[in-house]
């Protein structure tokens, strides 16, 4: 899917210089999934938060426009430009509300539990991986600044004030709900009898915006060695693993798949 021959010359800056691999960012894979659903070729590049328009990964280059950040607004802009279809155009008001609620669960709840595990419980693994291009002595300084900023953000949001057990209880609750929805959707779409066919969170024949988000969050959880507890929770739910494996096989066959082995804490 990622191609330097794209007529659009769309470039996705992923933060990690990992050709042919998923990154640890759920929002990067969310955006890549959205582009691949539309069969829109793109070039993957590392980029950096210093160059990003909002100081965050991912961001993109669109021909004839300034760089854009924030995966949600990137997708909306690409829809406006008719570069990707509006996946939610045919949804009823109720279905749209459901799609929005699932995305909110992931982006406003599960995201922060993952950030806490990465930057607090497994700080050394996180720092040494995301800052691998930075000389080691400088890693310590920048890493400490990132740790303090992240801790303050988590405390302000509330996740940082939870005990580890409370955080894991809420994380399990969220993934359990997603797994139950996917198990129902798989049955509803008859995908259980077609093991190679992707199925979608709302049970329809086509993906919605929530599917791109969910793929991003599952893959980040399964791939990130700095979040082994979260990865273990995801792996314990068969519908989550089945769902993401089918999408990987259909849309990301050029990417190295995550390991089925549970990562060890750093």
C-alpha positions as a Python dict, from the first residue, in 0.01 Angstrom:
ca = {
    (1, 'X'): (0, 0, 0),
    (2, 'X'): (277, 246, 90),
    (3, 'X'): (420, 356, -242),
    (4, 'X'): (657, 629, -359),
    (5, 'X'): (480, 616, -697),
    (6, 'X'): (155, 760, -568),
    (7, 'X'): (13, 1034, -787),
    (8, 'X'): (-90, 1217, -471),
    (9, 'X'): (257, 1197, -315),
    (10, 'X'): (89, 1179, 23),
    (11, 'X'): (349, 1142, 300),
    (12, 'X'): (263, 1005, 644),
    (13, 'X'): (512, 1096, 917),
    (14, 'X'): (503, 812, 1169),
    (15, 'X'): (769, 911, 1422),
    (16, 'X'): (945, 574, 1403),
    (17, 'X'): (1192, 485, 1128),
    (18, 'X'): (1054, 133, 1102),
    (19, 'X'): (990, 45, 735),
    (20, 'X'): (751, -248, 699),
    (21, 'X'): (657, -244, 1066),
    (22, 'X'): (373, -109, 1274),
    (23, 'X'): (464, 173, 1511),
    (24, 'X'): (364, 190, 1877),
    (25, 'X'): (128, 481, 1815),
    (26, 'X'): (-241, 383, 1787),
    (27, 'X'): (-307, 705, 1597),
    (28, 'X'): (-45, 630, 1332),
    (29, 'X'): (-193, 287, 1260),
    (30, 'X'): (-543, 439, 1273),
    (31, 'X'): (-445, 678, 993),
    (32, 'X'): (-263, 412, 793),
    (33, 'X'): (-561, 178, 824),
    (34, 'X'): (-791, 453, 700),
    (35, 'X'): (-571, 511, 395),
    (36, 'X'): (-551, 140, 321),
    (37, 'X'): (-926, 97, 348),
    (38, 'X'): (-941, 352, 64),
    (39, 'X'): (-650, 194, -130),
    (40, 'X'): (-479, 533, -122),
    (41, 'X'): (-101, 492, -167),
    (42, 'X'): (129, 688, 60),
    (43, 'X'): (493, 728, 154),
    (44, 'X'): (593, 652, 514),
    (45, 'X'): (857, 875, 671),
    (46, 'X'): (986, 919, 1028),
    (47, 'X'): (937, 1293, 1080),
    (48, 'X'): (961, 1433, 1432),
    (49, 'X'): (748, 1606, 1693),
    (50, 'X'): (964, 1918, 1649),
    (51, 'X'): (855, 1939, 1285),
    (52, 'X'): (493, 1838, 1342),
    (53, 'X'): (230, 2113, 1305),
    (54, 'X'): (72, 2027, 1641),
    (55, 'X'): (387, 1884, 1796),
    (56, 'X'): (242, 1534, 1770),
    (57, 'X'): (270, 1222, 1555),
    (58, 'X'): (125, 1145, 1302),
    (59, 'X'): (115, 1431, 1057),
    (60, 'X'): (101, 1439, 678),
    (61, 'X'): (201, 1625, 366),
    (62, 'X'): (-85, 1682, 123),
    (63, 'X'): (10, 1820, -220),
    (64, 'X'): (-64, 2190, -247),
    (65, 'X'): (-137, 2232, 126),
    (66, 'X'): (48, 2289, 449),
    (67, 'X'): (134, 1994, 669),
    (68, 'X'): (-158, 1869, 877),
    (69, 'X'): (-166, 1706, 1220),
    (70, 'X'): (-424, 1521, 1434),
    (71, 'X'): (-542, 1192, 1282),
    (72, 'X'): (-912, 1279, 1312),
    (73, 'X'): (-883, 1611, 1129),
    (74, 'X'): (-640, 1464, 875),
    (75, 'X'): (-906, 1209, 783),
    (76, 'X'): (-1178, 1474, 767),
    (77, 'X'): (-965, 1685, 533),
    (78, 'X'): (-894, 1388, 307),
    (79, 'X'): (-1269, 1318, 292),
    (80, 'X'): (-1333, 1682, 197),
    (81, 'X'): (-1077, 1652, -83),
    (82, 'X'): (-1239, 1327, -205),
    (83, 'X'): (-913, 1141, -148),
    (84, 'X'): (-1084, 890, 81),
    (85, 'X'): (-1455, 804, 111),
    (86, 'X'): (-1671, 909, 405),
    (87, 'X'): (-1709, 574, 581),
    (88, 'X'): (-1986, 702, 807),
    (89, 'X'): (-2195, 869, 537),
    (90, 'X'): (-2454, 590, 528),
    (91, 'X'): (-2492, 542, 902),
    (92, 'X'): (-2816, 617, 1083),
    (93, 'X'): (-2805, 868, 1370),
    (94, 'X'): (-2801, 580, 1619),
    (95, 'X'): (-2519, 402, 1437),
    (96, 'X'): (-2323, 725, 1419),
    (97, 'X'): (-2364, 769, 1796),
    (98, 'X'): (-2246, 413, 1854),
    (99, 'X'): (-1944, 463, 1629),
    (100, 'X'): (-1856, 784, 1812),
    (101, 'X'): (-1896, 617, 2152),
    (102, 'X'): (-1658, 333, 2063),
    (103, 'X'): (-1399, 581, 1940),
    (104, 'X'): (-1435, 784, 2259),
    (105, 'X'): (-1380, 474, 2472),
    (106, 'X'): (-1051, 412, 2298),
    (107, 'X'): (-919, 764, 2250),
    (108, 'X'): (-1039, 916, 2578),
    (109, 'X'): (-1005, 615, 2810),
    (110, 'X'): (-789, 326, 2687),
    (111, 'X'): (-532, 564, 2542),
    (112, 'X'): (-442, 707, 2882),
    (113, 'X'): (-414, 363, 3044),
    (114, 'X'): (-164, 272, 2774),
    (115, 'X'): (33, 594, 2821),
    (116, 'X'): (58, 531, 3193),
    (117, 'X'): (188, 177, 3149),
    (118, 'X'): (443, 286, 2889),
    (119, 'X'): (579, 598, 3056),
    (120, 'X'): (550, 501, 3423),
    (121, 'X'): (547, 124, 3464),
    (122, 'X'): (796, 56, 3182),
    (123, 'X'): (970, 390, 3146),
    (124, 'X'): (1318, 262, 3053),
    (125, 'X'): (1188, 43, 2770),
    (126, 'X'): (974, 328, 2638),
    (127, 'X'): (1247, 589, 2659),
    (128, 'X'): (1518, 376, 2502),
    (129, 'X'): (1292, 277, 2212),
    (130, 'X'): (1123, 603, 2117),
    (131, 'X'): (1445, 797, 2170),
    (132, 'X'): (1683, 542, 2017),
    (133, 'X'): (1807, 796, 1759),
    (134, 'X'): (1918, 1035, 2037),
    (135, 'X'): (2264, 991, 2199),
    (136, 'X'): (2234, 813, 2532),
    (137, 'X'): (2336, 1097, 2768),
    (138, 'X'): (2083, 1327, 2598),
    (139, 'X'): (1821, 1050, 2617),
    (140, 'X'): (1837, 1069, 2997),
    (141, 'X'): (1770, 1443, 3001),
    (142, 'X'): (1497, 1448, 2737),
    (143, 'X'): (1347, 1128, 2876),
    (144, 'X'): (1317, 1281, 3223),
    (145, 'X'): (1146, 1588, 3079),
    (146, 'X'): (905, 1366, 2886),
    (147, 'X'): (837, 1160, 3198),
    (148, 'X'): (756, 1469, 3408),
    (149, 'X'): (534, 1617, 3138),
    (150, 'X'): (348, 1288, 3088),
    (151, 'X'): (305, 1234, 3462),
    (152, 'X'): (160, 1584, 3505),
    (153, 'X'): (-77, 1524, 3213),
    (154, 'X'): (-191, 1187, 3353),
    (155, 'X'): (-248, 1335, 3697),
    (156, 'X'): (-452, 1618, 3551),
    (157, 'X'): (-657, 1378, 3341),
    (158, 'X'): (-708, 1143, 3637),
    (159, 'X'): (-544, 818, 3525),
    (160, 'X'): (-225, 903, 3710),
    (161, 'X'): (-420, 913, 4038),
    (162, 'X'): (-543, 555, 4008),
    (163, 'X'): (-370, 260, 4169),
    (164, 'X'): (-222, 5, 3929),
    (165, 'X'): (-500, -242, 4009),
    (166, 'X'): (-769, 21, 3950),
    (167, 'X'): (-615, 115, 3617),
    (168, 'X'): (-597, -249, 3507),
    (169, 'X'): (-957, -307, 3616),
    (170, 'X'): (-1078, -19, 3399),
    (171, 'X'): (-858, -126, 3109),
    (172, 'X'): (-996, -481, 3125),
    (173, 'X'): (-1350, -344, 3134),
    (174, 'X'): (-1295, -142, 2818),
    (175, 'X'): (-1136, -424, 2618),
    (176, 'X'): (-1400, -668, 2742),
    (177, 'X'): (-1673, -442, 2603),
    (178, 'X'): (-1497, -414, 2268),
    (179, 'X'): (-1442, -789, 2253),
    (180, 'X'): (-1811, -858, 2323),
    (181, 'X'): (-1915, -615, 2049),
    (182, 'X'): (-1677, -775, 1800),
    (183, 'X'): (-1791, -1127, 1886),
    (184, 'X'): (-2150, -1021, 1817),
    (185, 'X'): (-2051, -840, 1497),
    (186, 'X'): (-1861, -1146, 1373),
    (187, 'X'): (-2166, -1364, 1428),
    (188, 'X'): (-2399, -1108, 1276),
    (189, 'X'): (-2191, -1080, 958),
    (190, 'X'): (-2144, -1458, 925),
    (191, 'X'): (-1769, -1403, 933),
    (192, 'X'): (-1736, -1699, 1170),
    (193, 'X'): (-1779, -1929, 870),
    (194, 'X'): (-1537, -1724, 655),
    (195, 'X'): (-1207, -1712, 846),
    (196, 'X'): (-1030, -1488, 592),
    (197, 'X'): (-1300, -1222, 569),
    (198, 'X'): (-1269, -908, 785),
    (199, 'X'): (-1569, -812, 996),
    (200, 'X'): (-1657, -470, 1133),
    (201, 'X'): (-1740, -337, 1477),
    (202, 'X'): (-2095, -225, 1393),
    (203, 'X'): (-2171, -553, 1217),
    (204, 'X'): (-2215, -397, 873),
    (205, 'X'): (-2072, -493, 536),
    (206, 'X'): (-1821, -207, 533),
    (207, 'X'): (-1588, -53, 795),
    (208, 'X'): (-1666, 269, 977),
    (209, 'X'): (-1437, 525, 1140),
    (210, 'X'): (-1439, 320, 1461),
    (211, 'X'): (-1278, 28, 1278),
    (212, 'X'): (-972, 230, 1180),
    (213, 'X'): (-940, 350, 1538),
    (214, 'X'): (-985, 2, 1682),
    (215, 'X'): (-724, -149, 1452),
    (216, 'X'): (-482, 120, 1564),
    (217, 'X'): (-539, 55, 1933),
    (218, 'X'): (-528, -324, 1911),
    (219, 'X'): (-209, -325, 1707),
    (220, 'X'): (-42, -74, 1938),
    (221, 'X'): (-130, -293, 2236),
    (222, 'X'): (-6, -611, 2070),
    (223, 'X'): (315, -457, 1935),
    (224, 'X'): (439, -235, 2216),
    (225, 'X'): (692, -408, 2441),
    (226, 'X'): (660, -119, 2687),
    (227, 'X'): (298, -216, 2759),
    (228, 'X'): (304, -592, 2834),
    (229, 'X'): (8, -588, 3074),
    (230, 'X'): (-216, -419, 2818),
    (231, 'X'): (-97, -660, 2551),
    (232, 'X'): (-181, -954, 2776),
    (233, 'X'): (-535, -823, 2825),
    (234, 'X'): (-587, -791, 2450),
    (235, 'X'): (-444, -1136, 2378),
    (236, 'X'): (-686, -1286, 2632),
    (237, 'X'): (-983, -1181, 2415),
    (238, 'X'): (-1012, -1397, 2105),
    (239, 'X'): (-1242, -1170, 1907),
    (240, 'X'): (-996, -880, 1935),
    (241, 'X'): (-710, -1094, 1807),
    (242, 'X'): (-919, -1249, 1530),
    (243, 'X'): (-1049, -910, 1418),
    (244, 'X'): (-706, -749, 1393),
    (245, 'X'): (-548, -1057, 1230),
    (246, 'X'): (-806, -1054, 950),
    (247, 'X'): (-752, -684, 884),
    (248, 'X'): (-375, -734, 891),
    (249, 'X'): (-395, -1017, 639),
    (250, 'X'): (-620, -818, 405),
    (251, 'X'): (-471, -470, 428),
    (252, 'X'): (-123, -494, 586),
    (253, 'X'): (28, -809, 434),
    (254, 'X'): (343, -607, 357),
    (255, 'X'): (395, -538, 729),
    (256, 'X'): (561, -761, 984),
    (257, 'X'): (291, -897, 1211),
    (258, 'X'): (305, -859, 1587),
    (259, 'X'): (441, -1147, 1792),
    (260, 'X'): (199, -1384, 1963),
    (261, 'X'): (445, -1400, 2252),
    (262, 'X'): (380, -1184, 2554),
    (263, 'X'): (646, -909, 2585),
    (264, 'X'): (841, -880, 2908),
    (265, 'X'): (841, -567, 3121),
    (266, 'X'): (1131, -330, 3074),
}
